[in-house]
Amino acid sequence: MDRRSEALAQLLETALSERFATPIVELLQATPIPVAVVQVADLRVLALNELMARVYHRPDAAGLTISALLPPAHPLSDPRPYRSVSVKGRAHSATIVIDGQTWEWFIRPFKGEGRTVEHLLTGMVAQPAAPLDVDVARLREMSTAKTEFLNVAAHELRTPLSVILGYGSLLAQGGLNGEHQKLAGARIYEKARQLSRLIMDMSLVGRLDELGSAMTKEDLDLVDLVEPMVKEHQRRFADLAIDLRLDVLTAPVRANPYWLHLAVRELLDNAVRFRPGPTGRIDVALAGSGTSWTISVLDDGFGIDPQHQGQLFKRFARIETEATSHLLGLGIGLYIVEEVAKAHGGRVLVDSRPGTGSEFTLELPRP
C-alpha cells in the first residue's frame, strides 16, 4: 500500500483498539479504493465503504460473513489468505481478476489489546488493463494496421483524383463545347462523391478503438432505428423497390446508437451499390427469436462466390470481379459491421450466390 493507505491503516487500527469510538465507517467511505474491515473469528464484515459493497454486489454486506456474501468460486471468498494473515500477522497481497478488471488485493492484520490479530483490513487497488508486453504487441498491431490503411487509402484516392484533375484541366483550358462541359461536370461530381465516401471511411478507421468494452450503450428500440433509415433509402433511390417488413412492434436492445446506426446503414448502402443497374429490389426485415433480434437485408445484386465469402469481414479486404472493379472503397464496411456486432454480443451472417444476390443478417441479443 502507498503512504495514504498506510496512514488509513494506522487510523483504523487505533479506532479498532478503541472499540469503534472513532467513526470507522467515515474513514472507510473517504477511501478512494474498495476496503472493508473483517473480524478474524468468523470472517464477518464489520464495516465497509460503498466501493467494496459494489464489489460484493451487496449493499447490506455489513454484518455478514465472507462465505455468506460471495460464492465459493469468487476470488475474494477463499478463507485461507485471511486465516494466514491472522495467524502469521503478516500482510498478504495477490493479483486477482473480477469481471474482467485486474486488481491488487491486500489483507492487513490489525492487533487488539492483547497484541493478537483480531481484525483484518482488506481492500483492492485497480491495476492497468494489460501488462506491458500486451500493450507493446497492441501498439505493433496498430502500427501495422495504419501502414496498411495508408497504402490502401493512397491507392483508392488516386483514381478519382486523377479523373477530377483531368477534367478540371480541360475545363480550365476552355476548349470544351457545351455538351462536353456537361459531361466533364458530371464526371467531376461523380468522383467527388466517391472521394467524400472514402474520406468518411478514413475517419471511421480512426475511431475503431471505440468498439471496446468501454463503449457507451443505452436503451433503444430497433424499430425506431431501422424504420427511418429504410424510408430515407426509399426516398433517395426511387428506382429501387425497397420494402421493410416488421415482424415485431418493438425490439428493445442495449446498444450504442451511433455505431449500430452505422452498421445498419452499411448493409443498406452495400445492397444499393453492388448491383448491375439502378433498378432492382431490396427487402429489409426485423424479426425476433427467443434470445435475439435479427435485421436482414436481402438484395438481387451481383452476389458473392462462396469461396470468397471468408474474406468479406476482413479489414481492408476487397473482393474485386469484372462487374465490381469500378466500385471504389477501402474494404472496411463489412469489417466494421462485424466489429459492431461483436461489441454488442452479436454476429453477422451472410448467404449469397453469384448472379442471384446476397442476404446479410445482423443478429443482436435481447437485453
C-alpha positions as a Python dict, from the first residue, in 0.01 Angstrom:
ca = {
    (1, 'M'): (0, 0, 0),
    (2, 'D'): (111, 359, -54),
    (3, 'R'): (161, 613, 229),
    (4, 'R'): (-201, 728, 225),
    (5, 'S'): (-322, 371, 267),
    (6, 'E'): (-65, 318, 542),
    (7, 'A'): (-197, 623, 726),
    (8, 'L'): (-552, 495, 686),
    (9, 'A'): (-449, 158, 826),
    (10, 'Q'): (-298, 325, 1134),
    (11, 'L'): (-616, 527, 1189),
    (12, 'L'): (-831, 217, 1157),
    (13, 'E'): (-610, 19, 1392),
    (14, 'T'): (-641, 294, 1651),
    (15, 'A'): (-1017, 305, 1606),
    (16, 'L'): (-1047, -71, 1645),
    (17, 'S'): (-835, -72, 1957),
    (18, 'E'): (-1072, 189, 2100),
    (19, 'R'): (-1369, -37, 2023),
    (20, 'F'): (-1510, 180, 1748),
    (21, 'A'): (-1502, 502, 1946),
    (22, 'T'): (-1374, 664, 1627),
    (23, 'P'): (-1620, 668, 1334),
    (24, 'I'): (-1464, 387, 1127),
    (25, 'V'): (-1730, 397, 855),
    (26, 'E'): (-1649, 761, 781),
    (27, 'L'): (-1283, 673, 740),
    (28, 'L'): (-1368, 390, 504),
    (29, 'Q'): (-1607, 599, 294),
    (30, 'A'): (-1335, 860, 248),
    (31, 'T'): (-1102, 598, 99),
    (32, 'P'): (-1091, 606, -285),
    (33, 'I'): (-1048, 229, -316),
    (34, 'P'): (-1273, -65, -213),
    (35, 'V'): (-1194, -150, 152),
    (36, 'A'): (-1356, -345, 436),
    (37, 'V'): (-1280, -443, 794),
    (38, 'V'): (-1324, -815, 866),
    (39, 'Q'): (-1339, -985, 1205),
    (40, 'V'): (-1088, -1268, 1242),
    (41, 'A'): (-1305, -1504, 1448),
    (42, 'D'): (-1567, -1582, 1182),
    (43, 'L'): (-1456, -1361, 889),
    (44, 'R'): (-1755, -1134, 938),
    (45, 'V'): (-1755, -796, 765),
    (46, 'L'): (-1776, -534, 1039),
    (47, 'A'): (-1761, -225, 819),
    (48, 'L'): (-1700, -137, 453),
    (49, 'N'): (-1727, 150, 210),
    (50, 'E'): (-1963, 183, -84),
    (51, 'L'): (-1695, 81, -334),
    (52, 'M'): (-1643, -254, -163),
    (53, 'A'): (-2018, -305, -135),
    (54, 'R'): (-2032, -280, -514),
    (55, 'V'): (-1761, -544, -544),
    (56, 'Y'): (-1961, -772, -315),
    (57, 'H'): (-2283, -681, -504),
    (58, 'R'): (-2442, -646, -161),
    (59, 'P'): (-2529, -304, -14),
    (60, 'D'): (-2620, -487, 310),
    (61, 'A'): (-2282, -662, 341),
    (62, 'A'): (-2204, -526, 689),
    (63, 'G'): (-2267, -799, 947),
    (64, 'L'): (-2244, -1090, 701),
    (65, 'T'): (-1959, -1339, 674),
    (66, 'I'): (-1741, -1366, 366),
    (67, 'S'): (-1880, -1711, 290),
    (68, 'A'): (-2236, -1578, 304),
    (69, 'L'): (-2153, -1281, 81),
    (70, 'L'): (-1963, -1448, -200),
    (71, 'P'): (-1991, -1773, -398),
    (72, 'P'): (-1708, -2028, -348),
    (73, 'A'): (-1557, -1953, -691),
    (74, 'H'): (-1518, -1579, -621),
    (75, 'P'): (-1152, -1469, -582),
    (76, 'L'): (-1228, -1293, -250),
    (77, 'S'): (-1411, -1588, -95),
    (78, 'D'): (-1108, -1810, -25),
    (79, 'P'): (-1070, -1813, 358),
    (80, 'R'): (-706, -1928, 352),
    (81, 'P'): (-542, -1585, 292),
    (82, 'Y'): (-749, -1435, 573),
    (83, 'R'): (-654, -1719, 811),
    (84, 'S'): (-287, -1697, 712),
    (85, 'V'): (-273, -1324, 788),
    (86, 'S'): (-448, -1370, 1120),
    (87, 'V'): (-208, -1649, 1229),
    (88, 'K'): (123, -1513, 1095),
    (89, 'G'): (46, -1145, 1147),
    (90, 'R'): (195, -1057, 808),
    (91, 'A'): (18, -870, 529),
    (92, 'H'): (-96, -1058, 219),
    (93, 'S'): (-125, -935, -141),
    (94, 'A'): (-222, -1102, -468),
    (95, 'T'): (-332, -1013, -820),
    (96, 'I'): (-692, -1112, -895),
    (97, 'V'): (-939, -1056, -1178),
    (98, 'I'): (-1305, -969, -1114),
    (99, 'D'): (-1548, -906, -1402),
    (100, 'G'): (-1258, -853, -1642),
    (101, 'Q'): (-1085, -593, -1419),
    (102, 'T'): (-742, -670, -1272),
    (103, 'W'): (-691, -576, -904),
    (104, 'E'): (-412, -589, -649),
    (105, 'W'): (-585, -743, -347),
    (106, 'F'): (-436, -687, 0),
    (107, 'I'): (-513, -805, 354),
    (108, 'R'): (-353, -627, 653),
    (109, 'P'): (-364, -751, 1012),
    (110, 'F'): (-491, -531, 1297),
    (111, 'K'): (-382, -623, 1652),
    (112, 'G'): (-607, -579, 1951),
    (113, 'E'): (-532, -504, 2316),
    (114, 'G'): (-370, -844, 2370),
    (115, 'R'): (-144, -780, 2066),
    (116, 'T'): (-313, -1066, 1882),
    (117, 'V'): (-467, -1017, 1542),
    (118, 'E'): (-838, -953, 1593),
    (119, 'H'): (-935, -769, 1273),
    (120, 'L'): (-828, -754, 912),
    (121, 'L'): (-831, -467, 664),
    (122, 'T'): (-894, -594, 312),
    (123, 'G'): (-901, -383, 1),
    (124, 'M'): (-823, -366, -369),
    (125, 'V'): (-626, -133, -595),
    (126, 'A'): (-715, -129, -966),
    (127, 'Q'): (-433, -233, -1197),
    (128, 'P'): (-370, -148, -1565),
    (129, 'A'): (-591, -343, -1805),
    (130, 'A'): (-300, -516, -1975),
    (131, 'P'): (65, -592, -1895),
    (132, 'L'): (340, -408, -2079),
    (133, 'D'): (414, -684, -2327),
    (134, 'V'): (48, -695, -2433),
    (135, 'D'): (49, -315, -2473),
    (136, 'V'): (360, -334, -2692),
    (137, 'A'): (203, -607, -2906),
    (138, 'R'): (-110, -397, -2946),
    (139, 'L'): (98, -93, -3049),
    (140, 'R'): (277, -302, -3310),
    (141, 'E'): (-55, -428, -3442),
    (142, 'M'): (-190, -74, -3460),
    (143, 'S'): (125, 44, -3643),
    (144, 'T'): (91, -235, -3899),
    (145, 'A'): (-278, -156, -3948),
    (146, 'K'): (-204, 213, -4002),
    (147, 'T'): (62, 136, -4262),
    (148, 'E'): (-176, -99, -4439),
    (149, 'F'): (-451, 161, -4424),
    (150, 'L'): (-231, 437, -4570),
    (151, 'N'): (-131, 214, -4862),
    (152, 'V'): (-492, 122, -4940),
    (153, 'A'): (-614, 480, -4898),
    (154, 'A'): (-342, 621, -5127),
    (155, 'H'): (-432, 367, -5396),
    (156, 'E'): (-805, 432, -5375),
    (157, 'L'): (-773, 812, -5364),
    (158, 'R'): (-550, 821, -5672),
    (159, 'T'): (-820, 710, -5920),
    (160, 'P'): (-1092, 970, -5852),
    (161, 'L'): (-833, 1244, -5807),
    (162, 'S'): (-684, 1165, -6148),
    (163, 'V'): (-1026, 1193, -6313),
    (164, 'I'): (-1106, 1520, -6132),
    (165, 'L'): (-769, 1673, -6224),
    (166, 'G'): (-802, 1561, -6588),
    (167, 'Y'): (-1148, 1700, -6645),
    (168, 'G'): (-1068, 2008, -6435),
    (169, 'S'): (-769, 2081, -6658),
    (170, 'L'): (-983, 2054, -6972),
    (171, 'L'): (-1242, 2289, -6826),
    (172, 'A'): (-972, 2537, -6723),
    (173, 'Q'): (-834, 2545, -7079),
    (174, 'G'): (-1180, 2636, -7212),
    (175, 'G'): (-1161, 2405, -7514),
    (176, 'L'): (-1478, 2203, -7443),
    (177, 'N'): (-1814, 2263, -7606),
    (178, 'G'): (-2136, 2274, -7404),
    (179, 'E'): (-2206, 1902, -7427),
    (180, 'H'): (-1854, 1807, -7324),
    (181, 'Q'): (-1859, 2059, -7041),
    (182, 'K'): (-2173, 1895, -6906),
    (183, 'L'): (-2008, 1553, -6927),
    (184, 'A'): (-1696, 1682, -6750),
    (185, 'G'): (-1906, 1836, -6473),
    (186, 'A'): (-2098, 1510, -6425),
    (187, 'R'): (-1775, 1309, -6404),
    (188, 'I'): (-1618, 1552, -6158),
    (189, 'Y'): (-1931, 1541, -5941),
    (190, 'E'): (-1937, 1160, -5950),
    (191, 'K'): (-1571, 1132, -5849),
    (192, 'A'): (-1611, 1399, -5581),
    (193, 'R'): (-1888, 1188, -5424),
    (194, 'Q'): (-1658, 886, -5429),
    (195, 'L'): (-1388, 1092, -5259),
    (196, 'S'): (-1638, 1202, -4997),
    (197, 'R'): (-1723, 840, -4919),
    (198, 'L'): (-1355, 745, -4899),
    (199, 'I'): (-1284, 1032, -4660),
    (200, 'M'): (-1577, 926, -4441),
    (201, 'D'): (-1440, 568, -4435),
    (202, 'M'): (-1097, 702, -4343),
    (203, 'S'): (-1242, 890, -4047),
    (204, 'L'): (-1413, 572, -3928),
    (205, 'V'): (-1084, 380, -3929),
    (206, 'G'): (-952, 627, -3673),
    (207, 'R'): (-1247, 558, -3442),
    (208, 'L'): (-1241, 179, -3442),
    (209, 'D'): (-1080, 179, -3096),
    (210, 'E'): (-1417, 297, -2961),
    (211, 'L'): (-1555, -52, -3028),
    (212, 'G'): (-1426, -188, -2698),
    (213, 'S'): (-1552, -273, -2354),
    (214, 'A'): (-1571, 96, -2264),
    (215, 'M'): (-1817, 171, -2546),
    (216, 'T'): (-2117, 359, -2410),
    (217, 'K'): (-2454, 193, -2453),
    (218, 'E'): (-2812, 295, -2392),
    (219, 'D'): (-3160, 153, -2421),
    (220, 'L'): (-3310, 193, -2768),
    (221, 'D'): (-3569, 35, -2996),
    (222, 'L'): (-3453, -126, -3320),
    (223, 'V'): (-3785, -43, -3485),
    (224, 'D'): (-3722, 328, -3424),
    (225, 'L'): (-3370, 287, -3559),
    (226, 'V'): (-3437, 83, -3874),
    (227, 'E'): (-3766, 227, -4000),
    (228, 'P'): (-3644, 586, -4064),
    (229, 'M'): (-3329, 455, -4233),
    (230, 'V'): (-3528, 243, -4478),
    (231, 'K'): (-3760, 534, -4554),
    (232, 'E'): (-3458, 755, -4625),
    (233, 'H'): (-3319, 499, -4873),
    (234, 'Q'): (-3661, 469, -5037),
    (235, 'R'): (-3659, 844, -5092),
    (236, 'R'): (-3300, 861, -5220),
    (237, 'F'): (-3321, 559, -5452),
    (238, 'A'): (-3664, 585, -5610),
    (239, 'D'): (-3574, 338, -5889),
    (240, 'L'): (-3529, 59, -5634),
    (241, 'A'): (-3817, -131, -5477),
    (242, 'I'): (-3709, -118, -5111),
    (243, 'D'): (-3955, -290, -4876),
    (244, 'L'): (-3950, -316, -4496),
    (245, 'R'): (-4115, -599, -4305),
    (246, 'L'): (-4155, -560, -3930),
    (247, 'D'): (-4236, -888, -3758),
    (248, 'V'): (-4236, -717, -3416),
    (249, 'L'): (-4389, -396, -3285),
    (250, 'T'): (-4094, -314, -3059),
    (251, 'A'): (-3741, -454, -3035),
    (252, 'P'): (-3565, -314, -2725),
    (253, 'V'): (-3188, -353, -2715),
    (254, 'R'): (-2895, -220, -2515),
    (255, 'A'): (-2664, -63, -2772),
    (256, 'N'): (-2458, 231, -2891),
    (257, 'P'): (-2689, 426, -3126),
    (258, 'Y'): (-2409, 577, -3338),
    (259, 'W'): (-2226, 252, -3418),
    (260, 'L'): (-2542, 45, -3459),
    (261, 'H'): (-2688, 305, -3696),
    (262, 'L'): (-2361, 294, -3891),
    (263, 'A'): (-2368, -87, -3920),
    (264, 'V'): (-2726, -98, -4049),
    (265, 'R'): (-2658, 187, -4291),
    (266, 'E'): (-2356, 0, -4427),
    (267, 'L'): (-2570, -306, -4501),
    (268, 'L'): (-2829, -91, -4679),
    (269, 'D'): (-2566, 101, -4878),
    (270, 'N'): (-2399, -221, -4992),
    (271, 'A'): (-2733, -356, -5113),
    (272, 'V'): (-2773, -39, -5320),
    (273, 'R'): (-2417, -18, -5456),
    (274, 'F'): (-2335, -375, -5552),
    (275, 'R'): (-2580, -427, -5837),
    (276, 'P'): (-2557, -409, -6216),
    (277, 'G'): (-2804, -122, -6259),
    (278, 'P'): (-3014, 139, -6078),
    (279, 'T'): (-3325, -81, -6065),
    (280, 'G'): (-3393, -389, -5857),
    (281, 'R'): (-3529, -498, -5524),
    (282, 'I'): (-3414, -484, -5160),
    (283, 'D'): (-3606, -648, -4876),
    (284, 'V'): (-3535, -546, -4518),
    (285, 'A'): (-3680, -743, -4228),
    (286, 'L'): (-3670, -703, -3850),
    (287, 'A'): (-3767, -1013, -3656),
    (288, 'G'): (-3714, -1171, -3315),
    (289, 'S'): (-3646, -1513, -3168),
    (290, 'G'): (-3629, -1633, -2811),
    (291, 'T'): (-3287, -1481, -2738),
    (292, 'S'): (-3208, -1237, -3018),
    (293, 'W'): (-3326, -980, -3272),
    (294, 'T'): (-3232, -1006, -3640),
    (295, 'I'): (-3205, -734, -3903),
    (296, 'S'): (-3175, -888, -4250),
    (297, 'V'): (-3107, -710, -4580),
    (298, 'L'): (-3178, -915, -4895),
    (299, 'D'): (-3082, -784, -5239),
    (300, 'D'): (-3080, -905, -5601),
    (301, 'G'): (-2736, -767, -5682),
    (302, 'F'): (-2409, -920, -5802),
    (303, 'G'): (-2383, -1182, -5528),
    (304, 'I'): (-2061, -1329, -5388),
    (305, 'D'): (-1892, -1656, -5473),
    (306, 'P'): (-1890, -1887, -5166),
    (307, 'Q'): (-1514, -1933, -5196),
    (308, 'H'): (-1464, -1558, -5142),
    (309, 'Q'): (-1709, -1511, -4859),
    (310, 'G'): (-1443, -1581, -4596),
    (311, 'Q'): (-1272, -1256, -4699),
    (312, 'L'): (-1581, -1039, -4660),
    (313, 'F'): (-1529, -934, -4298),
    (314, 'K'): (-1153, -886, -4304),
    (315, 'R'): (-1012, -538, -4266),
    (316, 'F'): (-919, -369, -4598),
    (317, 'A'): (-1020, -683, -4792),
    (318, 'R'): (-1192, -618, -5126),
    (319, 'I'): (-1340, -885, -5349),
    (320, 'E'): (-1296, -750, -5700),
    (321, 'T'): (-1464, -907, -6001),
    (322, 'E'): (-1509, -779, -6353),
    (323, 'A'): (-1851, -648, -6253),
    (324, 'T'): (-1736, -467, -5934),
    (325, 'S'): (-1386, -343, -6025),
    (326, 'H'): (-1517, 9, -6093),
    (327, 'L'): (-1654, 47, -5738),
    (328, 'L'): (-1415, 227, -5503),
    (329, 'G'): (-1381, 158, -5132),
    (330, 'L'): (-1134, 87, -4854),
    (331, 'G'): (-1276, -255, -4777),
    (332, 'I'): (-1375, -174, -4420),
    (333, 'G'): (-1756, -159, -4442),
    (334, 'L'): (-1839, -519, -4356),
    (335, 'Y'): (-1541, -533, -4121),
    (336, 'I'): (-1699, -250, -3921),
    (337, 'V'): (-2038, -424, -3930),
    (338, 'E'): (-1888, -737, -3778),
    (339, 'E'): (-1691, -540, -3518),
    (340, 'V'): (-2007, -354, -3417),
    (341, 'A'): (-2193, -685, -3389),
    (342, 'K'): (-1919, -834, -3168),
    (343, 'A'): (-1910, -523, -2948),
    (344, 'H'): (-2282, -579, -2881),
    (345, 'G'): (-2252, -954, -2822),
    (346, 'G'): (-2396, -1040, -3163),
    (347, 'R'): (-2281, -1164, -3502),
    (348, 'V'): (-2325, -1119, -3878),
    (349, 'L'): (-2437, -1395, -4116),
    (350, 'V'): (-2420, -1400, -4496),
    (351, 'D'): (-2599, -1608, -4759),
    (352, 'S'): (-2502, -1525, -5118),
    (353, 'R'): (-2467, -1666, -5468),
    (354, 'P'): (-2315, -1501, -5778),
    (355, 'G'): (-2580, -1358, -6010),
    (356, 'T'): (-2855, -1415, -5754),
    (357, 'G'): (-2790, -1165, -5477),
    (358, 'S'): (-2696, -1157, -5110),
    (359, 'E'): (-2863, -1162, -4772),
    (360, 'F'): (-2679, -1018, -4472),
    (361, 'T'): (-2825, -1070, -4126),
    (362, 'L'): (-2721, -870, -3820),
    (363, 'E'): (-2807, -1066, -3507),
    (364, 'L'): (-2819, -889, -3168),
    (365, 'P'): (-2900, -1035, -2826),
    (366, 'R'): (-3208, -927, -2641),
    (367, 'P'): (-3146, -743, -2315),
}
